[in-house]
Amino acid sequence: MHPVPAAGRAVAMKNLVVYRALPAPLLDRLRERFEVTYFEEVNAGNHAAFAAAVRAAHGLLGVGMTVGRELLATAPALQAIATISVGYDNFDLEYLRERHILLSNTPDVLSEATADTIFALILATARRIVELAQWVRTGQWHAGVGSSHYGVDVHGKTLGILGMGRIGQAVARRAHLGFGMQILYHSRRAAPQAEQTLNARRLPLDALLAQADFVCVVLPLTKHTEKLIGAREFALMKPTAIFVNAARGRIVDESALIDALRSGSIHAAGLDVFEREPLPADSPLLTMTNVVALPHIGSATHETRGAMARLAVDNIIAALEGRPQNLVDLQG
């Protein structure tokens, strides 16, 4: 029911465009408060209808597509956007800042699931799990394994974490408390709790790269972190180092990573993100046995994706009702 003021006239509801599949109870919550135009996904067949809906929107809710200046400029009434993700590199932050459009994300609720994925990549890459499972599946296991099939230890090794926010600290807890790993980290801000409870040491980037047995990227993609890791950085790593990226593909120069893997400059890589997604079928990464490649599944569990959707719905309701929460710093 529409709210009715004292004068007896119905108050016009704000227009909300949802561009991601949501569970029915969440859609019902939104429809109680807003005029909702709903797209389970945006594709070539419905893009014109989506663009038309955006023109009248006060709010947007979704994930998985680029929301740039050209689209936003058609929406003069737009007040707030809620992304069902912690990352926000697919939004034009400068334009949002110019227009004073609020952007919220879903921090924290995905930290543990993403840390699980990162540690799965560490273990799978170190112990060659995917490669050797395929070896068994294709009928090549005819005798006991020899040294050519050995992996490397994880326990007791040194883990270097680039970025020590919620996800980085969740990875560090698993590594130090569960596997006795030494924790090094590089971050704009110190993490005193991790230093106190996990004996983590904050180092300059070059020093971390030179000392770590595993290098794990857990940074947001910004103008400061794009292509942060390239040929120079891979050359600083140990030839036995394993590189793990579950943050954003464009933080890494992918051609430099391929060269480092081919030349033996680093030992292996575990990757959940890439410069282009989906990963092109002709990518050299797909032919390398020392690479574990996943389809960007960091937070992809039923429980976590459900929690992210609920939080994003809370965020857009709060923003459009004048009490915003979980706002992204639009300074980038």
Buried (B, 14 or more C-beta within 10 A) or exposed (E): EEEEEEEEEEEEBBBBBBBBEBEEEBBEBBBEBBBBBBBEEBEEEBEEEBBEBBBBBBBBBBBEBEBEEEBBEEBEEBBBBBBBBBBBBBBBBEBBBEBEBBBBBBBBBBBBBBBBBBBBBBBBBBBBBBBBEEBEEEEEEEEEEEEEEEBBEBEEBBBBBBBBBBBBBBBBBBBBEEBEBBBBBBBEEEBEEBBEBBEBBBBEBEBBBBBBBBBBBBBBBBEEBEEBBBEEBBEBBBEEBBBBBBBBBBBBBBEBBBBBBEEEBBBBBBBBBBBEEEBEEEBBBEEBEBBBBBEBBBBBBEEBBEBBBBBBBBBBBBBBEEEBEBBBEBEB
